[in-house]
Amino acid sequence: EFYVIHKNKNMTENNIPNVIICGGGPGGLLASILLNNIGIKATVLEKAPEPDQWSTKSYSMVCGEKGQAALDRGGCLESAKEVGNVRSCIYMLDGQSGKMKVIPKQQSTHGIGFSRPLLVECIEKIAVTLPHVTLKRGTGISQVAIKDDTDERGLEVHLEDGTVMSATHVIGADGKWSKVRQSFPSLNSQAKMVSCPSFGVSLFTSSVPEGWKENGTHVIKAPEECMFYVIASRLPTGGLSISMVCYDQTLEKYPWLEPPADLKTKDYGKGGWEDEYSAIPSGGNSDAALSDHLEQLFQETIPSFYDMLDKDIFKSARINHRVSWLQMSASEEGKKVSYSTEDGLVALIGDAAHAMTPSMGEGGNSAMESAVKLADAVISAMKEKQESVCSIDTLSEALVQYGLSRPLEVQPIQEMSAARNNKKPSIK
């Protein structure tokens, strides 16, 4: 809800913001909705032609209290509840004996489980109906630059097809390997990708073990000496998303699980979301070899869980890169970390600003919360200037304020999450 401000300011077309949001994930789409509600026009550019482009690699994400509050601000919560699964407990399964223990979650607000494309689709359906939101799919960006024209301030967004779009402001919601962040040294010089001694193996199957309920995540325990465990989640669209969580110690027993080498800087973003995946394990083994090895491992170490699975699932196995997160540090002594440029023309949200490890499940929640914090900064700046229509200068000031304040809130979560990924595995 936007508050009507007492005093109106003379506004001309030259003083009205024109925002481009690079990235049409949950954070970017929610930001467009929240800006719309303030009366600010935003165009969302998304590289993927369709929301379900990730469907073959769907993974489960849980929208917690912060994420649900953000969705509620955007008017998306009720529709999200209709398509997602409420997660009220954790099922602990002994992979050898098959004994199941149910652990109810203590939070007052239960999480809602989605596949990523389902959540994107849910938010997108609302965004595209709004008067100040334009969505362009199949539109990847190559870089963002400041306009050379001294008579006209603003930015140029260069697209992969060679065309250029103009904007007064750009919001980078384009992921861990953000092209927006890389376009501005003041932002990119703060950024360092930090790898953790853990990685995952992802699998997907369209069938679900008999009797498995939708209201919880299943954690499958392997013998302690195996140094891995498995997380399995039912997807609202059907099927089962499985992640085998491994550590560097796991490789001492199973060297064929060696993850692919970390990406070099020049390769960031070339594969989009596939930057996190590798179809072939290190050492040049084939997909078939990985499938055979993994099936044998499950059969020997977690036989009870193995018996529940459709055996075709092992053909879907992919070894991910080592878990990494984006550490932002002040580039100069005496300066603070900021998710915005000093002129306030560019700001980062989500993984572009604060990519984190998956151990706490807070990446998506924090991305959507950042969209809310950005919108709140704009509302606050408009109130201070008594504007009923946001001006370019006011939006710039708001983005600067957001950029300086948001790291203080989200960086402790990043560090806690990374610490969990650095720990030796312990599943009881």
Disulfide bonds with the S-S distance in Angstrom:
none
